[in-house]
Amino acid sequence: MIRSAYLAAEGLEQPLLLELERKRVDIAAWHGRLALSPDPPVAAAWALDVWTAPEEHPAPSVKAAADVLRGIQRNWSAYAAGQHRRMALIADRLPPVKARKLRFPEPPPSAHLGAWTLLAPDRLLLSAAKTSPFPNGECRFEEDRAGPPSRAYLKLWEALTRLGAWPEPGQTCIDLGAAPGGWTWALARLGAAVTAVDKAPLDLVVAAMRGVAGLQESAFGLEPRPVDWLVCDVIAYPARLLGLVERWIASGMADRIVCTVKFQGEADGGAQAAFEAIPGGRLAHLFHNKHELTFAWSRQTLSPRERAG
Ligand SMILES: C[S@@+](CC[C@H](N)C(=O)[O-])C[C@H]1O[C@@H](n2cnc3c(N)ncnc32)[C@H](O)[C@@H]1O
């Protein structure tokens, strides 16, 4: 019996597999990028989406499969790992789900969404509940191809969208590892006052944006100072980033933190577990992440005792 299913991002099945092994979750089989488990669902940072209530149903015909799905709820997204034609025929019989691209800043879709696939022509696997509000965890935006100097801003947009919060006009941000300036561009466009810290120079257009101040120095040498948002996209070993994040949290100077944690080769399970253990924090693989996870932390989610340190 399948009791949970974990969807890996393309090419990132291995770190998900290692994470699930570490969390003692058995994998009975892979269906494309979907790891099928007989164990109850657990939080898995490397999964783009987790199917938390899987059910197997016989699907002797296209109509029978569609009837099962429609009988449960309205909104479904399909994950296909084969059986493409048959799945398209089933999808044609379901109410359309508009996966509109988001216009940042706006909240993620709130409509309840399930997921389904065909394990075989006559075997339907569905889950009425899943962790991501996006089809197959794919959070897509209307991109700005003219403004930002790199596409890295999409990671920050996605992280902020998932948080359901972003800097308000006049709030302060420190952007560590800011060059060439995609994240700084995104923050400045929200009307925030951004201090962009990098050893490398910032793109000149971003440096000239209203509210942007550049600081050409190391992110690791910067003493914590009061700030609404600390964001960090520095390329560094996870253990070193962990030290930086812990130092800022202990200082009590930042209200919120968003930090990319980049892994080389095999993911560093120890560092991942240490980030996961930070109270008030969340670690996730975003659709726009490559071989990296994004750590998001908020002081507001801490209990008064934790806040007092
Ligand atoms: C992936 S890029 C950041 C991209 C940026 N977020 C954007 O949107 O354009 C990583 C940056 O980290 C910077 N970096 C690496 N080590 C650093 C350090 N010790 N202090 C400050 N910046 C550092 C690099 O110079 C590089 O610009």
The ligand as an ORCA input file, in Angstrom:
! r2SCAN-3c Opt
* xyz 0 1
  C      24.811     33.194     -6.931
  S      25.619     34.714     -6.842
  C      24.385     35.766     -6.223
  C      23.379     36.181     -7.244
  C      22.480     37.294     -6.748
  N      21.600     36.843     -5.667
  C      21.619     37.860     -7.838
  O      20.403     37.799     -7.727
  O      22.154     38.408     -8.784
  C      26.668     34.506     -5.489
  C      27.442     35.755     -5.097
  O      28.080     35.486     -3.858
  C      29.241     36.297     -3.835
  N      30.122     35.875     -2.751
  C      30.833     34.735     -2.620
  N      31.509     34.750     -1.452
  C      31.200     35.917     -0.829
  C      31.551     36.500      0.408
  N      32.375     35.889      1.258
  N      31.037     37.715      0.718
  C      30.211     38.358     -0.108
  N      29.827     37.841     -1.313
  C      30.322     36.628     -1.650
  C      29.817     36.156     -5.210
  O      30.688     37.233     -5.501
  C      28.541     36.161     -6.061
  O      28.284     37.453     -6.553
*
